[in-house]
Amino acid sequence: MSAEQVIIIVVGPSGAGKSSFVDRIISENDQILDAITNTTRAMRAGESQGQPYDFVSIETFKQRVEQGKFVEWAEVHGNLYGTPKSEIERITGLGKATIMDIDIQGAHSFKEVYPGVHSIFIMPPSIDALRQRVRERDGTTLSPEQLEVRMKNAEIEIAAADRFDNQIINDDFESSYKVFKNLVEGYLKRL
């Protein structure tokens, strides 16, 4: 990573608030862009092609893996996610910081490629609170079994939180976001 290349990864279990934090900081600061990742998962309500993902077929995704186009990629909850190298290069070329929310598997791969990456782990206040958030967000599309798999994965992810530069407990969005924003703005001073 060069001195003018700032990459921030936001990690945490599904439903912890990663996307909400990233979306808000991007809307408030024009020095930051979100890297558009590829995914094979279905679009959710309010999403569109390129916002927030490049939605691709499993076949297309696997071709891109074979071509070495990803910084990292992983299977999460039965879907494939990957960060294109070209996205990091595009954002850096614009003189901006890259920010992205990724899963814990992807974060470890990312740190291998970009050792100077800044990492922030977003934690829920409790597993019960996380379960409620995920139910509210994905309730109609998630079976009880799928929900429990996510909660077990969340417990494993939370146990690894200390491997990241910073941890924020998202118990109150506004106060937690303020801590997040201060961290990100500190990283931006390196641009």
N, C-alpha and C positions, 0 to 999 in steps of 0.2 A: 504494500500500500504506500503510495507516495504521500508527501506532506500535505498536498492539497486534496487528497482523496479521503473523504470521511464516510465511513459506512457504519450504520447503526442497525443492529438487529434487535427486535423486540420478541421475546420468547415467553411462553407460558402455556398452560393447558387451554384447550378449547373452551371458550366462554369466560375466560379471565378478564377480557377487555382489551386485548392487544389491538385489534382492528380499530376500536373506538379511539384509543390513544393516538394511533398512527394517523387516522383520518383527521383528527382534530389538529394535530401539530402541523400537518401538511396544509390545512386550510388557513392556519395562522402565520405560517412562515414560508416565504417563497424561496428560501435557500435549500429547501428539502424536497426531494421527490421520492415517491414510493416506486420501487422496482416492481414492474408487472410480472408476476410469476405465471407459469403455465400450470394448469390443473386439468384433471380428467373428471372432476366432480361436476355434478349438475349445478346450473345457476340457481341461486336463491332469489326470492322476490327482491326487486330493487337493484339487482345486478344486471350488467350487460357485457357484451364482448369487450374485453380490455378494461373493464371497471368492475371489480378490482383485479380480475384475472384474465389471462388469455386462456379461454376454455377450448381444449383440444381433445381429439379422440385418443383412445389408448394407443392406437397404431401410430399416430403422429407423435405422441409423447415418446414412445419407445424408439422411434426413428431418431428423434433428437438426442436421446440418451446415447444411442450407438454412435452418433456423429460427434459426441463430446461437447454438446452445446450448453450444458448446464454447469454452473458452479457447484451446485448440489441438487440432489433430488431425493425424494423419499416417498414411501407409501404411508399414508396416514388415514386411519379409519376406512381402509379399502379404496382410497383414491390416491392418485399420483400427483405430486406437487414438485415443481422444479424452478430454479432461478436461472434464467438465461444469462450467460456471460455478457452477451451483447447489451443487456439492460444496464448492468453495472458500468460498462464502458460508455454507454450513451449518457448516463447521468453525470459521470465524472467528466466527460467531454464538455458538458454544459457548465462545469464549474460549480456544481451543486453537490449536496450531501445525499447519499442514498439511505433511505430508511425502509425497513420492511419487517413485517411480522412473519415469523417462521416457526415451525415446530422444533422441538428439542433435537431430533435427529439431524435436521437440516442445519441447525445452529452449529453442531459439532463439525460437520463437513465444511461449513462456511469458514469457521475459525481456522481450519487447516489451510485453506486457500488464501485467506486474508487474515494473517495472525494479528494485525493491529485493529481488527474490527471491535467496535464498542458494543457491549451487550447489556440489555436490561431485561430482567425477568419479572413478569407481571404475575402476582400470586392472588388467588381469591382469598377472602377472609377465612373461608372454611370449605370443606368438600360439600357440605350441605348447601351453602350459599351458591357454590358453583353448579351443583345439580339443579337448583331452582333456575339459575340463569340460562342453563342449556335447555331446560324444559320450556322456558318462555320463548327462547329463540327458535328452537328446532322441534318443539313438542309434537307437531303433527307429522313430521317426517322421520321421527326417531322412535324405534321400538324400545320397550323397557330393557331388553337385553343389550341393545346398542348403547343406551344411556349408561348402563353399568360398566360396559367395556370402556367408555370414555372416562368414567369416574376412576376406574382402576388405573388407566393410563395417566390420569391427572395426578394421582398419588405418587406414581413413579416419577413423573416430571417434577413435581414439587420437591421431591427428595433430592433432586439434582440442582435446585435453584442456586446453591452456593458456588456453583461452577461458573456463574456469570458475574460480570463486573458489579452490577447493582440489582437489588431486589426491591420491588415496590408492592405492598399489599394494597390491592384495589378494594378497600372497604367503603370508601366514599369517593365517588368519581372525581368531584371537583378538587378535593384536597390531594388525592393521589395523582391527578393529572398535573397539578402545580409542581409536585416533586419531579415528575417525568419531564415536564417542560424545562425545568431548571437544569436537569442533567443533559438534555439534548442541546440546549443553548450553550452549555459549557463545551460540548464536543464541537459545536459549530465554530468556536473561536479558532479552531485549527485550520479552517478553510482559507 
